[in-house]
């Protein structure tokens, strides 16, 4: 099964955003680097898709292609069913307004010479969303209130350096909402925040997801964050440029099939020390991540995989294959043997948001 397969409730509808077999190759002194390799993903209207993996797995490169900030070396990026790179100039501009990007670093993503009011009102005025500066200021107050910066009037005259990291990230989200986007790409948007602030920002994003019906492509290295924010959505696990597991988030969290996904889940810290002592862990053969310039043959995870079989895993590159209903993995051993003892899904109650 491809990661483009739709759930029953969305079958028959056109995905909001589609990455179809996209690859991104960079030419370097060390030779060509395939940062993203033949990735299929889709996000439906109002849906959350979490893209999870270690640093260097290609998550941000895939996100930049989805946002139209980088053109894929091969493959197709489509928005509402239309290839974005075949769009006319006006249509492409509409697409760029419909897809907004929230960057990882709130310290660098805001112009330090602009007040918060100028930051929020600039896109409103530039794109003709409002007719006057007064209307733009009123809209800025509404947007800051939506992201829990209240009373909003207190924040409008301030500069970014006068705000905390969490407040800056909320301003970045408010700016992303100025053009009524259909899709928000949040690239590690909470990773630089303190834990307590991180939870409040995630709760705010979850409320916007529900109230505004905005789709999210949520990039994170932390499966615990994916569980909290994307429980009702889907999760794709990425390793060295390829999708290695895909499915509904509850199944990925509670019944992972790929050895790499299981290793990521084992790395999530447990608050209970007794549970930490008894928790079974996936013993990796190596902690070293291979270089993209010199990828291993066959499955790129095989030098680290505890299920490695000589002659099988280092032969052909595994395809993303249906393991059970709604869940797929790219693993020769799992595709052949299945996952003994794994539960099919997760508890019905949703944690967090």
Protein Blocks (a to p, Z undefined) as FASTA:
>chain_A
ZZkbccfklgoiacfbdcehiacddddfkbpcdfbghiacdddehiacdddddehilmmm
mmmmmnopaccfbdcddeehiafklccfklmmmmmmmpccddfblmlmpcfkbcfklmmm
mmmmmnomambfklmmmmmmmmmmmnopacfklmmmpcfklpcfklmmmmmmmmmmmnop
abdcdehklmmpcfklmmmmmmmmmmmmmmnopacddddfbfklmmmmmmmmccdddeeh
iafbdcdfklmmmmcfbfklmmmmmmpccfblklmmmpccdddfbfbdcdfklccehjfk
lmmmmkbcehklmmcccddddfbghiacddfklmmnopghiaedddfbdghZZ
